[in-house]
Amino acid sequence: MSPMKITFSSHFNREFKKYSPQLRIKIWNKIESFRKNPFAASLKTHKLTGGLKNRWSFSVNYSIRILCEFINTDSVDFIDLGGHEIYK
């Protein structure tokens, strides 16, 4: 399986810049884990429902999530980054 191709929305990039350098490293490490295996148990990747039914989410830590949408089997768009408010 080849590494996942990831694109980042401008909104995701703006949110990423709001975090401390230490948290940015943790976020980036989780992104690299996702790139290698989007469904690794440590990421807790799950499909969303309702108005976000075509989107997925995975955990960076207890309070930070990444919202994404799979474009095809080897490409994904990262849409948002933050706490549970990203689901609204």
Secondary structure, DSSP 8 states (H G I E B T S, - for coil): ----EEEE-HHHHHHHHTS-HHHHHHHHHHHHHHHH-TT-GGGT-EE--GGGTT-EEEESSSS-EEEEEEEETTEEEEEEEESGGGG-
